[in-house]
């Protein structure tokens, strides 16, 4: 192991790890982060669109089809995250980066422009294409940001990529409100809301395709040390002298080798499992918020007015509770630590969901303020908690030749939870009411807490090579 460390391309690795926060870090953040803005907007806007379709002249949509339309992108994201994650390790980061955005643009425009009225299954098909791209973005952007980040601020930079989701989460209901209150017809509004999701993704496709291979991947996996130094200089401005000595590289791990390594399997279970439990709560609540929050609106308010009211409640919760949670976590994660933030987040989710579940009377129009406070607390601690940290962890704990695969599997676990939560929420509410759903979410938060405490390490202020035990995999 010591020999491996001695012969590793330490000059290049250390130059990236020890660099000060610089322009190339923020450039990488913007190129990666705009994708996550789009991910959130596209995923969450569908809840409003589904509620809008009957008002726009569509036939009444059965509950099963509502659940399928709302969750299709999530099940597709499982495929996208797994496939793109594996391709990152086999083909390289540059080979696939940007392709996921092309799929997202196609899915968004197809959903908006090529879906006929009452064409539920056309909408489902295009949402599937969109979801594959979104899943791919989860794997690719996190890995690339991690491999350009320095040790001191790595959590912040990866968190900043993910926290662009908060802007997309808030933009959806605000844009929808602008259309619905601005006199735009419902028939035009639902198409416009879906089409808008293509714009930010299209803006950064070119920049992603032009990014060079990450220097760490070039040097450590491909053994192309000269190319790595050249890319490092061109992209980051960091100039290093090439060494003529033989540089050690890591083993390319096959999928079988990854899944037969006990430590890596435990990390897959830990990262995918905690993400699964968190995403069930986040997506089940957020995508179905127009349905879930319907009980807060008096029965005399119907049609477009009812949808406007529930959308206002969603925007209020996202803006006051969720948005600051993302960014506070992002800017404190390197000081407080990933494990601490994730632990506290799961604990507070369990408490707030538990109270809402154990006191059913809170889930009524008579207790709007009390409900929104508790519901808002749950949202704040999802964001200042496992929503940010479950994105950061996989890019740190897996070695470079398995980093894409591990990040993809972790994201796939999360999107599996998101799919099940979104698909089943409408049926759980119908059978057990909101209080029953909240008790289930509280139990899942406890399960996520247990996995965090037992299986995940603290990674703050440690190099990504140390955390992932990179030297164990040198040839």
VOVO-7503 format. One record per residue (C-alpha): residue in three letters; z, y, x. Coordinates in steps of 0.25 Angstrom, whole numbers, plus 5000, padded with zeros to 4 digits. Layout:
ALAZYX ...
***
This chain:
UNK500050005000 UNK500350105011 UNK499050075018 UNK498350105005 UNK499050235004 UNK498750275019 UNK497250245017 UNK497050305003 UNK496250435003 UNK497550515003 UNK496950645007 UNK496150654994 UNK497150594985 UNK498250684991 UNK497350814990 UNK497150794975 UNK498650754972 UNK499150864981 UNK498250974976 UNK498751104969 UNK498351124954 UNK496951174956 UNK495651214949 UNK495051074949 UNK496251024942 UNK496051124931 UNK494551094931 UNK494850944929 UNK495850974918 UNK494851064910 UNK493650964912 UNK494650844907 UNK495450924897 UNK494350974888 UNK494050824886 UNK495450814881 UNK495350934872 UNK494150864866 UNK494850734865 UNK496050794856 UNK495150874848 UNK494150764844 UNK495250664842 UNK496150744833 UNK495150824825 UNK494750704818 UNK495950704809 UNK495650834803 UNK494150794802 UNK494550674794 UNK495350754785 UNK494250854783 UNK493150754780 UNK493450734765 UNK493550884763 UNK492150894770 UNK491550804760 UNK491750664765 UNK492150554756 UNK493650524756 UNK493850444769 UNK494750314768 UNK495950304777 UNK495450194785 UNK494150284789 UNK495050404791 UNK495850324801 UNK494650274808 UNK493950404809 UNK495250464815 UNK495550354825 UNK494150314829 UNK494150404841 UNK495450354846 UNK495050204846 UNK493750244853 UNK494550314863 UNK495250184867 UNK493850134871 UNK493550264878 UNK494750274886 UNK494750124891 UNK493250124894 UNK493250264901 UNK494550234908 UNK493950104914 UNK492650174918 UNK493450284925 UNK493950174935 UNK492650094936 UNK491650204937 UNK492450324941 UNK492950454934 UNK491650534936 UNK490750424930 UNK491350434916 UNK491950574915 UNK491250654905 UNK490650534897 UNK491850534888 UNK491550674884 UNK490150644881 UNK490650534871 UNK491650634865 UNK490550744863 UNK489650644856 UNK490750584847 UNK491250724843 UNK489750774840 UNK489450644833 UNK490650654824 UNK490350794820 UNK488850794819 UNK488350644816 UNK489450604806 UNK488850614792 UNK489750654780 UNK490550524776 UNK490150464789 UNK491450404793 UNK490950304802 UNK490050394809 UNK491250484812 UNK491950364817 UNK490850324826 UNK490750464833 UNK492250474834 UNK492250334841 UNK491250394852 UNK492150514853 UNK493350434855 UNK492750354866 UNK492550484874 UNK493950534871 UNK494550404876 UNK493650414889 UNK494150554891 UNK495650514890 UNK495350414902 UNK494450504910 UNK495050644910 UNK496450594913 UNK496050514925 UNK495150624931 UNK496250724929 UNK497250644936 UNK496450614948 UNK496250764951 UNK497650804948 UNK498650834958 UNK500050764958 UNK500850884955 UNK500150924942 UNK499450794938 UNK500150774925 UNK499850914922 UNK498350904924 UNK498250774917 UNK499050834906 UNK498250954905 UNK497050874902 UNK497650794891 UNK498350924885 UNK496950974882 UNK497150884871 UNK498150974865 UNK497151084863 UNK496150994857 UNK497250944848 UNK497551084843 UNK496151134843 UNK495751024832 UNK496551074821 UNK496451224824 UNK494851204824 UNK494951134812 UNK495851234805 UNK494851344810 UNK493651274803 UNK494451234790 UNK495051374788 UNK493751444792 UNK492951404781 UNK492151304788 UNK491751184778 UNK492451054780 UNK491050984782 UNK490751074794 UNK492251074799 UNK492350924801 UNK491050914809 UNK491451044817 UNK492750984821 UNK492150864826 UNK491050924834 UNK491951024841 UNK492550914849 UNK491250894857 UNK491351034862 UNK492451034873 UNK491950894877 UNK490550934879 UNK491051054888 UNK491650964899 UNK490650844899 UNK489850914910 UNK491050944919 UNK491650804918 UNK490350744922 UNK490250834934 UNK491650804939 UNK491650714952 UNK492350584953 UNK493850604956 UNK494150604971 UNK495250504969 UNK494350404962 UNK493250424972 UNK494150404984 UNK495150294979 UNK494250214970 UNK492850224975 UNK493250254990 UNK492250374990 UNK493150464998 UNK492050555003 UNK491550574989 UNK493050594984 UNK493250704994 UNK491950774990 UNK492350774976 UNK493750814979 UNK493150934986 UNK492150974976 UNK492950964964 UNK494351004968 UNK494051084981 UNK494950994989 UNK494250965002 UNK494750855011 UNK494150785024 UNK493550655023 UNK494250545030 UNK493450435038 UNK494550325036 UNK494350215026 UNK495050255013 UNK495650155004 UNK495250144989 UNK495850084977 UNK495449954971 UNK494649964958 UNK495449894948 UNK494749814938 UNK495249814923 UNK495849674926 UNK496549724938 UNK497149834930 UNK497649754919 UNK498149644928 UNK499049744936 UNK500449744930 UNK500749894933 UNK499449944928 UNK499549864915 UNK500949924913 UNK500450064915 UNK499350034905 UNK500349984895 UNK501250104897 UNK500150214897 UNK499350154886 UNK500550124878 UNK501250254878 UNK499950324875 UNK499750224863 UNK501050264857 UNK500850414859 UNK499450424854 UNK499750344841 UNK500750464838 UNK499850574843 UNK498550534837 UNK499050474824 UNK499750604821 UNK498650704826 UNK497350644821 UNK498050614808 UNK498850744807 UNK498050794795 UNK498450674787 UNK499850664793 UNK500250804790 UNK499650804776 UNK501050784770 UNK501450924775 UNK500350984766 UNK500751014752 UNK499950924742 UNK499351044735 UNK498551074748 UNK497350994749 UNK495950984755 UNK495551074766 UNK496851154765 UNK497651024767 UNK496850994779 UNK497051134785 UNK498551124783 UNK498750994790 UNK497851044801 UNK498651164803 UNK499951074804 UNK499150994814 UNK498851114822 UNK500251164821 UNK500851034827 UNK499751024838 UNK499951164842 UNK501451184842 UNK501851044846 UNK500750964853 UNK500051074861 UNK501251124869 UNK501650974871 UNK500450944878 UNK500551054888 UNK502051054890 UNK501850904894 UNK500650944903 UNK501351054911 UNK502750974912 UNK502250834915 UNK502250844930 UNK503650894930 UNK504350824919 UNK503550694921 UNK502650604913 UNK503650504909 UNK504750604905 UNK503750674896 UNK503250544889 UNK504650494887 UNK505150624880 UNK503850634872 UNK503950494867 UNK505450514864 UNK505150634856 UNK504050574848 UNK504950454844 UNK505950554839 UNK505050654831 UNK504250544825 UNK505550464822 UNK506150584814 UNK504850604806 UNK504850454803 UNK506250434800 UNK506350554791 UNK505150544781 UNK505450664773 UNK505050754785 UNK503550704783 UNK503450794771 UNK502950934767 UNK504450964764 UNK504750964779 UNK503451024786 UNK504251094796 UNK505150984800 UNK503950884801 UNK503150974809 UNK504251004819 UNK504550854821 UNK503050814821 UNK502750934831 UNK503850874840 UNK503250744840 UNK501950804844 UNK502550894855 UNK503150774862 UNK501850684860 UNK501250794869 UNK502450824878 UNK502550684879 UNK501650554879 UNK500350624875 UNK500150694888 UNK500950594897 UNK500150474892 UNK498850544897 UNK499450574910 UNK500050444914 UNK498850344915 UNK498150434925 UNK499350424934 UNK499850284933 UNK498550204935 UNK497850194949 UNK496550264951 UNK495650134949 UNK496350104936 UNK496650254932 UNK495550264922 UNK495750124916 UNK497250154915 UNK497050294909 UNK496050234899 UNK496950124894 UNK498050214892 UNK497250314884 UNK496650194876 UNK498050154873 UNK498350294868 UNK497150294860 UNK497450164854 UNK498750224849 UNK498050344844 UNK496950264837 UNK498050174830 UNK498950294826 UNK497750374821 UNK497150254813 UNK498450204807 UNK499150334805 UNK498550354791 UNK498950214787 UNK500350224792 UNK500550354785 UNK500050294772 UNK500950174774 UNK502250234780 UNK502050384779 UNK502150484790 UNK503650434793 UNK503150294795 UNK502150344805 UNK503150434812 UNK504050314814 UNK502950234820 UNK502650344830 UNK504150354834 UNK504150204837 UNK502850224846 UNK503450344853 UNK504650254857 UNK503750144862 UNK503050244870 UNK504350294876 UNK504750154880 UNK503350134887 UNK503550264894 UNK504950234899 UNK504650094904 UNK503250094909 UNK502850234914 UNK503150304927 UNK503450444930 UNK502250504938 UNK502550654939 UNK502250714953 UNK501750574959 UNK500350564964 UNK499450484955 UNK499250384966 UNK500750364967 UNK500950344952 UNK499750244951 UNK500150174964 UNK498750194969 UNK498950124982 UNK499249994975 UNK497749984972 UNK497150024986 UNK496149924992 
***
